[in-house]
Amino acid sequence: MNRKNKLGTHTVRFPSLPGIASWAAVAGKKESAGPLGKYFDETYPDTTLSQKTWEQAESAMQSRALGIALEKAKLDQKSLDRIYAGDLLNQCISSSFAHKATGVPYLGLYGACSTMAQGLGLGAMTVDGGYGENIAVITSSHFCSAERQYRMPLEYGGQRPPSAQWTCTASGCAILTPNSDGPYICSATCGHIVDAGVTDANNMGAAMAPAAFDTLTALFTDTSTSPDSFDLILTGDLGALGSKILRDLCAQNGIKLGENYFDCGELIFSPSQDTHCGGSGCGCSAAVLCGKILDEVRAGRYKRMIFAGTGALHSPTEIQQGSSIPGICHAVVICGERECAL
């Protein structure tokens, strides 16, 4: 390994600046009614997408997001060297069923809501290392399938506490290539697991915020930067409570997150939609990034940004046994122009 490309303890840089050639986002009815609805490539009034089950509907969203992204990049499936895909369900079944007929080498990923950032980091490593040219990174989530697995059947009609977040019905896909007009991925910071002792499965923001603080602190240290070095710092998905905890943790340690900090879980829904603390799920941050943010990076609004995906690494079994919820955060730095790379 070229040690010059390893920065500090958590970060690697990509000298070749792998490009994000195209991207696409699709979303459900509730998401399309939110503030970002007009930025999604496709939205669906029926959460089943004419499929027999919600799990199959989620697979259909992934397939559609990939198809749109390939169309935008003027590529076909045969030109892909890898598909990195993940979701929230057991054995990542939404992803595997979505791509089982593509014939493309497939790597299933699980980082909970951090999976899109994880995939972008791994995809950039693949392209920068010369191990592949066209890499698809895709994640998804579905409110109904996630609720059935992690909490209660929808028919139960249980009351959601104020700290709860709404799992987004959405999917986002990005195509990475060695040659594009940008945006570019210039570094990736791999987080380590942080367990703050939170045991409430309806308070994932509190479980994930310490991991977000840990990874962002490592990124700033490894790259000799500060929050002011970036036009945008975007986490996903801490929600309203988790993002407040992150700000507090940063302030307590002399780091000021200013007006350039936002969270995908807060952006995707409006307060009037009654999602309590906002959105969550693998599809939330992926749809926000691939639905609006990357367009704005290419347009020049953001020259250098951090995309930091946060995940709650819990399972229903462990929660029932009284275990706490570990958190994870992975981050990539995305720049709009080569001159803005770290």
N, C-alpha and C positions, 0 to 999 in steps of 0.2 A: 504493500500500500504506500502511496505517496503521502508521507506524513505531513507535507505542506498543506494538504487538503483537509487535515483534521484540525479543527479549531477548538482549543480548550478540551473540556471533558465530554460535551454532549453534541457538538456541532461539526458538520462536514460542509465544505463548500464545493461548488461545481464549476470548475474553470471554463468548461465549454458552454455553460449557461443553457441547459436544456430548455426548449421552448414549449409553451402551451399553444399548440397550433389551432385548436378549436375546443369548444365546450358547449354543453347543452344542459338544460334543466327542465324537468317536467314535474307537475304537482297536482294535488287533489283540489277538491272544491273549496275547502276551508282556507287552504293556502292561497288559492287564486283570489279569494276575497280580501286578502290582506294587503298591506302597503306595497308588496313586491309582485303582486299578481301579474302586472303587465310585462314583467321581465322574463317570465317563464316561457319556454318555447312551446309547450303544450300544457293544457290543464284539462282535468277530467271531472265532469259533474257527477259521475257514478264511481264510487270508491272501489267497485269490483272490476272496473275496466272490462266489463263483459266476460269476466272469468268466473269460474265456479267457486273459488275461495279467495280470501284476502291475500293469502300467501302467494297464490298464482298471480294475483293482480300486482303485487309488488315486483315479482319477476318480470311481468310485462312492462312495468315502468322502467326497469333497468334496461331491458332490451330496446325500448323506444329511445331512451336517453343516449344509448350507445349509437343507435342508428342515426339520430339527428346529428350527433357530434361527428360521426364519420362523413355524413353528407356535407357538413360545413367544411371539413378538412379535405374533401374530394378524395377520400380513401375508401377502400372496401375492406371487409373483414379479413380477407386473405392477406392484406398488407400488414396486419397487426402481428407483432412479435410476442406480446404478452397482454393478458387482461388481468389487472389487479382489481378485485372486487370484494365488497363486504357489505354486511347488513347486521341486524340485531338478532336474528333468529337462530335457533339451535342449528349447529353445523352449517351456518350461512346458507340455508337452503334457497333463499330467494335469489342469491347470486349464482349458485351452482346450477339451478334450474334455468335461470335466464340465459346462461352461456354454454349449456351442455351441448348444443347443436352447432356451435360456431366453428369448431375445429381449431380454435386458437388456444395455445398454451395458456393455462389458467392458474392463477394463484389466489386462493381465497384468504381474505384478511379479516381479523377481528380486533378492533380497538374500541368497540362501542362507538360513541359519537365522535371519537377522534379518528375514525377509520379513513376519512377522506384525506386528512393531512398526512396520516401514515402512508397511504397509497401514493400521494404525490411525492413524498420523500423517497420512497422505494423506487418509484418510477423514474425520478430524476437520477438516482444512483445508477439505475440500469442504463439509461441513455448516456449519461456522462462517462460511465465506465466502458462504453462500447459494446454492451451485452444485448442491445436491442435498439431499434430505430423508432418504431412506432408502438407506443405503449398506451393502452386505455386504462384509465383509473375511474372506477365507478362505485358509488355507494347508494343505498336506498334505505327507506324505512316506511312503515305503514302504521297508522294509528291503531287500526283494528287488530292487526296481527301481533303488534307489540303488546297491546293491552292484554290480549288473550294469553300471551306467554308469561309476561312479567307480573301482572297484577290480578285482575278479576275479569271474568267474561263480561262483555258489554251488557248482556242481559241482566246482570246483577244490579247495575245501576248504583254502584257505590259512590258516595260523596267524595270528591277530590279536595284535599286540603289546600290552603293558599300557597304552600311551597311547591306544589306539583307543577310539572310542565306538560305540554301537549306534544306527544310524538307526531312529527310531521309525516304526512303522506306525500312523499316526494323522492326524486332521484336526481343525481347530478353526475355528469361524466366529463372528463377532460382527456384530450389526446395529446400526449407528449411526443415531441420529435426533436432530432438534433438540429434541424434547420427550420426556423420560422421567424416571423416578424415580431415575435413576442406576444404576450408577456413571457418572462423568463423566470425560472426557478434558480436562484443563486446560492441558496444554502438550505440545509435541513437540520433541525435540532430535535434529537430523539430524547424524549422524557423518560424518567424512571417512575416506577409505581410509588404513589404517595397515599398512605392510609391515615386519614384524619379521625377515624373512629366513628364515622357517621353510620347509623344502622337503619335510618328511615329511607325506604325505597322511593318515597314521594318527596325527597329533598336531595335530588341529585346535584343541584347547584352547589350545595355546601360540601358534598363529597368530592366534587371535581375542582373547586376553586383553589385549594392548596397545591394541586398538581399543576394548574395553570401558572400559578405564581412561581413554582419551582422551575418550570421549563422556560418561562419568559426571563427569569433572573439568569438562568444559565445562558440563554441566547444573548442577552445584553453583555454578560461577562465574556463569553467566548468570542464575540465579534467586536468588542470594544465600542458598543453603541449604547444608546439610551432610548427611551420612548420618543424623544424629540427627533431621533434620527429617521423616523418613519412617518409617512403621510397617513397611514392607517394601520391600526392594530386591531385585528378581528379575531375574537374567540368564538368558539362554538362547541357545545351550547350550554353556557352557564345559566342563561336566563336572568331575570331581574335580580333574584336573590344572590345567585352565584357571582354575577358580575360586580355586585356591591361588595361582597366579601373579598373578591380579588382586588378591588380598588383599596379596600381597607388594609389588606395584607401588604400591598405595595407601599401605601402611605406610611405604615408602621415601620417599614424598612428603608425609608428615604427615597422611594421610587414614585414619581408622580405620573399616573396615567391621566392624560389630559383629554381634550375634546377630540383627539384622533382615535380614541378607543371606543369600540362598539362590540356588541355580542350578537351573533346570528339569531339566537333564540329570542332576543328582544326585537330584532328587525323584521322577522318574517310575519308576525302577527301584530295587530293593533290592540290596545287595551279593551276596546269595545267587543272584541271577539271572545272574551271570557276564557282565555287560556291560562289564567292565573299568572305564573311566572314566565310564560312565553313558550317557545318551541324547543323541541329536542329531537334526538334521533339522528341516525347516520345521514338521512336525507335532508335534514335541516341545513346544516352548514354547507353541504355539497350544493344544494339548490340555491342558497344565497350567493355562494361564491360563483357558481356557474350560471346563475340567472342574471345577476346585476354587476357584481364587483369586478369580475374579469373584463367585462365590457368597459367599465370605467378606467381600469388600468390601461387597457389598449388605447382608450381615448385620451389618455394623458392626465386624468384627474389625480390619479395616484401614481407617483413615480417609484415608490418603494413601500412595500407593505409586509406585515406579518399576518399569516393565516395560521392560527393556533387552534387545532381541534382538541377538544376535551372529552374524555370518556369516563363513564362510571362502570367499573369492571365487576359487576355483580351478577348473581344468578338467583332465580327464585328459591332454589334449594338452600343456598347459603343464607339467604335472608330469613327463611323459615327456621333455620338452625341458630339464628341470632348473631351471625357473623356481620362484621362491618363491611363497608363498600369501598374498596380501593379505587383511587382515581389515577388517570394517566392523561398526559398532554403531549402532543407532538406538534411541531411548528415548522413551517417553511417560509422563507423570505422570497417574495415575488417582486420583481422589478419590471417596469414598463419599457425601459431602455437599457442597453448594455452598459452605458456609462454610469448607471445608477447602482450597479452590482456592488456588493460589499467587497 
